[in-house]
């Protein structure tokens, strides 16, 4: 829920990103450790997968699967490759620190590692890389210890956060169906469905929703921001929202706002939490909101 503060409006709060690990991930990690890694505990790049919320009562998780791990040389043909352009498997980069002992697992400086990953996101925001490859805004960290003798796995998931200072304020948050006109709603739904069904954009999780004065909606890449200016167009910053709650946007919006603040120096941000039902846009479940950034020219983000 938005938290009210005396005389200062409401602080925008985000529903935490939920995570899950499929058993196949642990099988692959065990195989890699036995056949390739040995005692090498160097960080390993991995891939998580998520999709927009598709149920009014259940949030989607960022999930680790067997193909989340890089294949060993002798497994290239037997392990499915990381699936791009899949509407139900939007890929997100992560890093795995797998320790050799339980003591090492507990002694890792988790806060320091988390800050290091947040720093990478902030660097990608500043260089513009996050505009071209927006999935990196949701970068994650996984620390684990695999006890192969007992087939026991200890792990800790974390999602680095960029923090606006002062925090963004929530001006309004309502179901999209209540804020769009009927004509706009029909056009936005059709445009979102086309975006989600295209092999070129199905797994692009952050985007622009441009609505012309004639109510025609177009979904564009973030890099097309300048194209959307003028001619009375309304522009919303859209993202695949894994959260089902009607009272909160999902976690991906947090770092997205830091990018928007840094890149376009906006004071007011209209955002679109895209959610769906049975494979199609659901504007009753999706949310439209407005966030107020009180000092857009100040320091956009801190490592948090």
N, C-alpha and C positions, 0 to 999 in steps of 0.2 A: 504494500500500500504506500501511497505517497505520504510522507511524514510532514505534518504541519508544524511550522515554527512561528512563534508569535511575531506578527507583523512582517513576515518575510516570504509569504507564499509557501509553496511546497517543494521539497527537495525531490528530484527525480531519482527513484530507486529502481534497481534492476533485479529481476528474478535470477538467482544463481543458475549457472549452466550445470545441468546434471550429466553424469558420466556413467558409462558401463563398460565392462570388459568381457568380451566373448571368450568362452573356454578355448576356442581355436587360437586366440592370441597367445595364451600361455603355452599351448602345445608347440606353436612355432618358435616362441622364445626359448623354450626348453631345448628344442632341436638345434637352434642356432648356437646356444651356449655349449651344448655337448659336442657339436660337430665343427664349429667355426670359432666362436668367441673365446671359449675356455675361460681363463681368469681375466681376460681383457675387459675392463669396466669403463671403457671410453663411451661418451655419450653417443646414442644412436638416433638418427632422424627417423621418425615414425609418422604415420598419417592416421588421423581420426576422421570419422564420418558422421554427418548429421543431416537432418532434413527439416523443413518447416513443420511446425506443429500441425498434426492432422486429426486431432481429437479434442473436443471441448473440455474434457476432464483429465487429460493426460499430456504432459509435456514430453517432447522428444529428447533423447539423450545424445551426447557425443559418444560414439561407440568405437571401441578398438576391436578389429577383426584380425583373422590370420594374415590377410594381405596388408595390414597396417605396418608390418615389419618388412624391411628390405629382404629380398630373397638371397639365399646363399647361392654360390655358383652352380651347384648341382640341383637347385630347386627352381631354376628359372622357368622351366616348362611345366612344372607340376603345381606351382602356387599361382593363383590368379593375380594378375598385375593390378596395381592400384587403379581403380575405375574412375576415370574422368568422365565428364558429361553424363552423369547419371542423376536423375531427378531425386532419387532416394538416398544418394550417397555423395553429398557435398563434402569434398575433401578439405581437411584443415591440417596444416603442418604442426608437428609437435617434436619434442625431444625426450628421449628416455635415458635415465640414469639407472642402470641395473647393477646393484652392488653384489659383491661376492659373499658377504656375511650379514647376518642380522644386525650385528653391532655397527657395521659400516652404514647400513640403511638408516639406523636411528641417529647416527652421528653426523650425517650430511647436513650442511648448512642450507636448509630448505629456503629460508628467507633470502639468502644471497643468490641462490640459483633462480628463484622466482624473479628477483629484481633484474637479473641478467637477461632473462627472457623478455621481460617488460621493456628493457632497454632496446632490445632488437626491434620490438614493435614500434617504439618511438622513433628509432632511426629510419625504419621503413616509412613511417608517416612523414618525416621531414624530407626524405629524399624523393617522395612521390611514388615509391614502389608499391605502397599500399593502395594507391589509386588503380594501378594496373593489375595487381593481384590481391584483391581485397580479402581473400580468405585468410591471409596472414594476420589480419586484425584479431582473429580468434585463436592465435597460436597458444599451445598448451604445454604443460610440463608433467611428466610422469616419472616418479621415483619408485623403484621396486627392488624386492629381494625374492629370488626364486629358490626355494629349498627343494631341490629335485628328489632328494631321498625320501622326504615326507610328502612330496607333491603338495607343498604349501606355498602360497604366494602372498607376500605383503606388498601393498602398493599405496601410493599417495598421489592423487590427481590435483592439479592446480591450474587456474586460468589467470595469467598476468593481467593486471588492470592499469590503465592510464587514468589518472585522476584530474578532472577539471578543478581548478582552484580560482574562485569559489565554485562550489558544485552547481550544476545546471538545475534550474527550477522548472517544475512541471506546470504549464499553464492550462493544458487541457489534454484529456485522454478519453476517447470514446470509440465504440465500434465503428469501423469504416463505413458501414451501411448507414449510419446516422449522420455522417458528415459529408458524404458525397451526395450529389443529386442523383436521381435515377439514371439519367443519361451518363453521368460520370462513372457511376458504379458499374454499369454495363460495359463501358469502354475499358475501365481499369481491370475488370475481371477478365475480359477477353485478352487484353495485352499481357496480363500476368500469366494466363494459361499458355499463350504463345511463347513467352519467355521460358516457362518451365518445360515446355514440350520440345524446345529446340536443343539439339545436341551441342550447339555452340554456347548456350547460356544456361542450361538446366542447373549447373552446379556453381553458378556465379552468385554468391550469397548477398552481395551489396549492390545496389543499383539506384537509378533515379526514376521517379515517376513524374512525367511531365504531362500536364493537362492543359490543353489549349482552350481558348475562349469559347470554342464551339463544343466543348465537353469531350473532345477526342483525346484519349490518353495514349502515351507512348512510353515504353520502358527503355531506358538508355543505360549505357555504361557510365561509371562515375567520371571517366575522362571527358565525357560530353557535357559537363556542367555549363560551359560557356555557351554551347549551342542552345541550351534551354532558357537562356535569358531573353527578356523582351517579349513583345507581342502579347502581353497579358497572360503569359503562361504561369500556371501554378506548378511549383516543383516540390516534391516530397522526396526525402531520402529514405529509400526502402531497404529492407533487409529480411532475410529468412529468419523468422522468429520461432525458436524451438519451444517457447513458453506458451502455456495454455491459459494463463491467468488473465482475466479481464481488467485487472487493476494494475498490472505492471508489464512493461516491455521486457523482453528477454535480455540476457547478458550481452549478446553481440552488439547491442546498441551502445554500450558503454565506451568501448574503444572507437566505435564509429563516430561518436560525437567528438572525440578528441581529434580525429582526422578532419572532420568537418570544420571544427574551430581553427585548426592549424592551417588547413589548405585554403578555405574560403572566407575565413574571418567573419563568420555570420553571428549576429546577436540572437536572432530568432530562427529556430530550426523546426520545420515541419517534417515529422517522420511517419513512416508507414511500416507497421509490424505485420509482415505478410504471413498469414496462416491459411491452411487449406483443409478441405474435407473431401474424402474419396477421390483425391487426385486433382481437384479443381480449386480455384481460388474461393475462399469463403470470407466474404466481407462482413458477415455477422460476427465471425470469430477474429478476423484481423482487426487491428487497432490503428487509429490515426491520432497522433498527438502533436503537441507543440512544446518545445523546450526552450527556455530562455537562458542564454549564456550572458551573464552580466558584465564580463570583462573580456571580450573576445580578443582584444589586442594585448592582453597580459600573457603570462606564461600559460600556454595551452594545456600542458599536462605535466604531471610528475610521475615518476616511477612509483607504483604502489603495490 
